[in-house]
Amino acid sequence: MKTRICALLLIISSMSCANAQNDKENQIKAALLAAPAEARAGAHVYGYNEKGEMITLREGTNNFIVRADNPNQDGFEVVCYPKDVEPFMARGRELRAEGKNHGEVLQIREQEMMEGKLQKPNYGSTLNIYFGLEAKYNQETDALEGGHFRYVVYTPLATPETTGLPSKPNAKGHPWIMFPGKYRAHIMITPIKEEN
């Protein structure tokens, strides 16, 4: 009887380890799809452990960072950005962990960048986001499905006058400047979602 119980516990334990490993691998695969194809092999990958805490799933060897979907949030979102954007992102995570709301996070980071306490993203650095309430990673096809991409190009202190872009899109899919004149100013591009 003891042998059977031990065997059963061993099977359950190995299944649990296999599921955890599979989840880690799927998080990595999904997150990498947010990155340019040529950057995927060496990108640093952030993901989430069983407690929902953000951790490093794989160390990177190039200039890119990707983040897996957060299981604690509604919908699905994977992102990619260059390393110079990480201080900005890390500070946002830190402030949210302290209980700050979205508006407070924006205001605090803006103030800290203005004071030189926080490194701002480089002019032209990008943020690629694949998202959607029904979006997901399909393990069988190794593809992201059900959502769409949005692109952010950081342009600290840029305005419509300095870029020639409007402060709101002229039409769906057109680029525009968000937060003009701020350190967090960026060009927002949301391509029109393709219909299947």
C-alpha positions, -999 to 999 in steps of 0.1 A, spaced: 0 0 0 28 24 9 45 16 -24 14 25 -43 9 58 -24 46 67 -30 43 59 -67 11 79 -70 27 109 -52 57 106 -75 35 106 -106 15 137 -93 48 155 -85 63 148 -119 31 159 -137 31 191 -116 68 197 -126 60 190 -163 30 214 -162 52 241 -146 79 236 -172 54 236 -200 38 268 -187 73 284 -185 81 273 -221 47 286 -233 52 319 -216 86 323 -233 73 313 -267 43 337 -264 63 366 -252 89 362 -279 63 366 -306 60 403 -296 96 409 -306 110 414 -341 119 379 -355 156 386 -357 157 396 -319 138 366 -305 167 342 -300 185 366 -276 158 386 -259 155 387 -221 122 371 -210 101 382 -180 72 360 -170 52 349 -139 57 322 -113 29 301 -97 23 330 -72 17 354 -100 50 373 -93 70 387 -122 103 368 -126 130 363 -152 123 332 -172 153 335 -194 184 358 -194 189 378 -225 220 383 -247 208 412 -269 192 446 -264 156 434 -262 132 426 -234 99 407 -237 72 402 -211 48 373 -210 10 378 -203 1 386 -167 -23 359 -155 -36 383 -128 -50 408 -154 -80 404 -177 -74 398 -213 -40 390 -229 -10 411 -234 27 404 -244 52 432 -249 86 439 -263 109 469 -258 147 477 -258 167 478 -226 167 516 -224 130 515 -217 134 491 -187 140 517 -160 108 535 -171 89 501 -170 105 490 -138 95 522 -120 59 518 -132 58 483 -118 73 495 -85 47 523 -81 18 500 -90 31 476 -63 29 505 -38 -8 509 -47 -5 539 -70 -32 542 -96 -26 548 -134 -28 586 -131 -4 587 -102 21 564 -120 21 587 -150 25 619 -129 53 605 -106 73 591 -135 69 624 -155 81 644 -125 111 621 -119 122 622 -155 119 660 -154 141 661 -123 166 637 -139 159 610 -112 145 585 -138 161 576 -171 137 584 -199 133 561 -229 156 571 -258 141 591 -286 129 565 -311 128 535 -287 98 513 -294 73 493 -274 55 465 -293 23 453 -277 1 424 -288 -32 425 -268 -69 418 -267 -96 405 -244 -100 373 -265 -63 371 -275 -42 341 -267 -12 320 -275 -20 289 -296 5 262 -286 -4 240 -316 4 267 -342 29 286 -321 11 318 -330 -7 347 -313 -44 348 -321 -75 369 -314 -58 402 -307 -38 428 -325 -6 449 -323 -1 484 -311 32 502 -314 46 531 -293 76 551 -305 90 571 -276 97 608 -285 103 627 -252 91 663 -253 78 659 -289 48 679 -301 27 681 -332 48 711 -342 81 692 -339 70 660 -356 43 671 -380 19 645 -365 -15 653 -350 -24 651 -313 -51 625 -322 -54 601 -351 -68 615 -384 -83 581 -390 -81 545 -378 -46 532 -380 -30 566 -384 -1 576 -362 -5 604 -336 14 620 -307 2 610 -273 11 632 -243 27 660 -265 53 681 -248 58 656 -219 88 634 -212 65 604 -218 54 617 -252 53 590 -279 40 583 -313 11 559 -311 3 535 -340 -25 510 -338 -28 492 -372 -64 484 -382 -72 449 -371 -74 424 -400 -108 406 -403 -106 368 -407 
